[in-house]
Amino acid sequence: MIDLYYAPTPNGWKITIMLEECSIPYKVIPVNLGKGDQFKPEFLAISPNNRMPVIVDHEGPDGEEISVFESGAILLYLGEKTGKFLPTQAADRIKVLEWLFWQIGGLGPMAGQVSHFVNYAPNFPGDHSYSEKRYKNEYDRLLGVMNNILTEREYLAGDYSIADMASFPWVTAYKRYEVDLNKFKEVRRWFDALKNRPAVRKGMDVGKDARNFGQKPTKESLKMMFQQDSNSIAKAAEEKKEE
């Protein structure tokens, strides 16, 4: 059994999709980001970066319990654990890792910034139009990169893999980001193929009642998500020591 510390966001969906694809039993432990669950001492103990998702595998290597934080590391761990969606042949494995890290270093952060400036920045003073345009342009460029490689392959690394699972959640928001996905013919094909996979649908549905898309964020949630600094980490670490 795996405990999944989770909120229904793209990084969380990566992991629920993989768990569903591999038919691994798991228990969801909700992390309320708007209320600051990520800064609680008990969460710091398994997530030094105060971010979800995190898994705790009660049957880890050599039968010992292990916790893993960071979505990319979790996908790699689960791929190694199950022998699924992560090739063992060196050249094929490198292709998967290339596109997994491309998502982690590019598609995810840029899409996340689009989301911030579209959905949250209007709650703060100032003109955010340049920032919004800059990140929308980069998101558009990255979809173009995807489209080019998908003209050569059915999936990002050839066969369906953790690279596709990592990227899919960051494409699902294209409408909210005001992107015409039909502009990217091969991405549209790939996207439709993934959204019709039963495990992907199940993974994306986990925690759907807790989603707050379209709802105005509270002052408390904005503070917890976007106005924390190293003092927040230090406070959580100090509280952890006192337990």
N, C-alpha and C positions, 0 to 999 in steps of 0.2 A: 504493500500500500504506500502511496505517495501522498504527502500533504502538499497542497498547492496554495501558497499565499498569493492572492489574486485580486485584481480589479478588472472590469471589462473594458480594457483598452487594447490597442494593437499589440503591445508587448505581452500582455496577458493572453491574448488570443493565440499568439504563436504557440504557446505551451499547451493550451487546451486542445488545439488542433492536433499537435503531435501526440498527446496522450490518447486522444480518441483514435487517431490513425493506428496507433500501436496497441490499442485495447488494453491499456494499463489502468488498473483500478486506482482511483485518486479521490481525495477528499478536498473540497474547496474551503479555504479559510479566507473570508473576505478581508480585504485591506481597504479601509475607507480613507482615500487620499485627502479628501476635503476636510476630514476631521483630524488628520494628523496621525493616523495609525502608524505610518511609516517612520515616525520619530519616537515611538515607544521603545523603551530599553529592550524589551523582549524581542522586538523586531530587529533592532540593531544587532543583536546576537547572531542572527542568521543572514543579515543583509547590511554589511558595513557601509554601503552606499545609500542606505535608506530609500531604496527603490524596490518595487516589485516588478516582475514576479520572482518568487523564491520557491524552491521545492525542498522538502525534507523527505529523503528516501529511507524508509525504515529497514530496507533490505539492500543496502548499498554494497560497495566492494567488500569482499570477504565477510558478508553478512552484517557488516557494521552500519550503523546509521550515519548518513551524510547529508549535509545541506549544500545547496548550490544556488548562487545568485547570479544575475545577469542572464537575459533571455538567450543570448547566443551560446553561452556556456551550458545552459540547461538543455538546449536542443542538441548540442554535441554530446552531452552526458547521456541523454536518452537514446540517441543514435548508437552510441557505444554499448549501452546497456542491453538494447534490444537487437542490435544488428540490423536495424531497419532504417531506410531512407538516408543512409550515410555509407557510401561505397568503401570497400576495403582496398580495392585496387588503387594504386597511388595516383595515377593520372586522373581518374574519375573523381577521386576524393578531393584532389586539389581544385577541380572545377567547382565542386559543391562549396568548398571553403571560400573560394574567390567570391562567389555570389552571395554567400551568407555574410561575409565581411563587407561586401558592397552595400548590402541592406543595412547592416549595423552602423557603418560609417557614413552612409550617404542617404539612401532613400528614407530610412526611419527618422534621422535627425532633421532632414529638410522638410519632410511631411509634418513632423511634429512642430516645427516652427511655423509652417503655414497654419496649422490648427491653432496655435497660440495667437497669432496675429489676426486670424479671422474670428475666433470664438472668445478670446479672453482679453486681448489688448484693448479693445474698445472700452473696457471697464476702468482703464487707467488713463490719466491725462496725457495729452500730447498727440502729435500727428504721426501715425504709424503707417501711412500709405507707402512710403518707400520700402520699409521692412516687409510689408505684406507682398508687394510686387516682387521684391528681390527673391523671396522664398518661393513664391508661386512660379516664378521663372525657372528656378533651380529644380523644383518638383517636376515641372514640364520637361526639362532637359533629361532628368533621370528616367522618366517614362519613355522618352525617346531612346535612351540607351537600352532599356528593357526591350523595346520594340525591335531594335536592330538585332539583338542577340536571338530573339524569339523567331525571327525570320529563318534562322538556321536550325533551331531546335524546338522540340515540343514543349520542353520545360527549361528553366534557366540553365541547368547544368546538364541537360540531356534527358535523363530520367527524372521522374518526380522525386523530390528530396526535401530535406529541411530548409534548403535555400528558398524553395517556393513557399513553404509554410511561413517562413519569416517575412517574406515580401508581401504576401497576399493581404494581410490586415491593413497594411499601409496604402494599398490601392483602393480598398473598399470605400474610403471617404472621398473619392474623386468628385462626387456631386457637391458635397459641402465645400470643396476646394474650387468649385466652379470650373472643373476640367471636363472637356468633352472626350470621353474615353474612346469614342468611335474614331477619333483622330489617330489613335494608335491601334491599328487593325490587329496586330499580333498580340498586343497586350490584352485587347478585348477578348480574343479567342482564348488566351491563357486564363484570364480572369473568369470567364464563363465556365471553363472546364473545372476550375478549382471550386467555384461556388456550388457546383452540382455534385461534388463529392460528399457522401453522407457524413463522413467524419469531420469535414470542414464545417458543414452546416451545424453539426452538434457542438463543435468547439466554439463557434461564433455565438451560439445561443447561451453559453454558460454565463450566468449572472446578468442576463438581459434585463431583468426587472430593476437592476441597480444602475442602469445607464441613465445619464442625464443629458443626452444630446438635445439641444434646443432650449434647455432650461437656463435661466439666468443664474450664474453662480453667486453665492453669498460672499460677503466680505470675509467671513471666516475661511471659506474654502479657497478664495483667492490668495489670502495670506499664507495658508498652509502649502499651497502648490507653487507659488511664485515669489514669495518674499522671505524665504528662508536662506540662511547663510551658515558659515562655519560655527557660529554660536549655537545653532540648533543641534548640530552634530555633537558639539562639546557637552551640551546639556544632557542629551540622551546618553552619551557615554558615561557621564558622571552618575546619572541615575542608575545605570546598569551596574556600576561598581558598588553602589550602596545596597544593592539587592542581596 
